[in-house]
Amino acid sequence: MSDTRVRIYRHIESNPGVHFRELTRALDLATGQVQYHLSRLDRVHSESVNGRTHYYTSSFDSWERHAIAFLRRETARDILLTLIERETARPDEVADHLDIARSTLEHHLRGLVEYDIVEKRRDSGRVTLALCRPDLTVELLAAVEPTVSSRLSGRFTRLLDRLFESE
């Protein structure tokens, strides 16, 4: 295996769920070069989540790959942390706790619910949120840290939410 391919694999191994642009920046490689080597790494899996392709070693199953992709995004990660702390919560409680607009929460919940990471329970006309696999989510949380660009994007969205709420 070439040195470049080994570098790419090791970076993915130590940064599960790394997305393509982050991979090219971190390794200072051209996009075409990374594409070429990724296509030859059969021990690497990719998942596209919300328009971003994330890369993983074969040690993660499909559910874990999707969960990691969301854990790499600051707002989704904060939602999951809130549900870990509270076990269950109503959507308005989560939005208030995180100081985000309800529409922002719902945007993130769409994907989290679609991939069975969070479930919406409906009891007596009220919606309650809960993690589908809390123990595994906590385990994966330890392996993933959101990138600087993800954190900045999440903070920018929160800033816009506050500006539009005050109008």
Buried (B, 14 or more C-beta within 10 A) or exposed (E): EEEBBEBBBEBBBEBBBBBBBBBBEBBEBEEEEBEBBBEEBEEBBEBEBBEBBBBBBEEBEEBBBBBBBBBBBBBBBBBBBBBBEBEEBEBEBBBEBBEBBBEBBEBBBEBBBEBEBBBEEEEEEEEBBBBBBEEBBEEBBEBBEBBEEBBEBBEEBBEEBEEEEEE
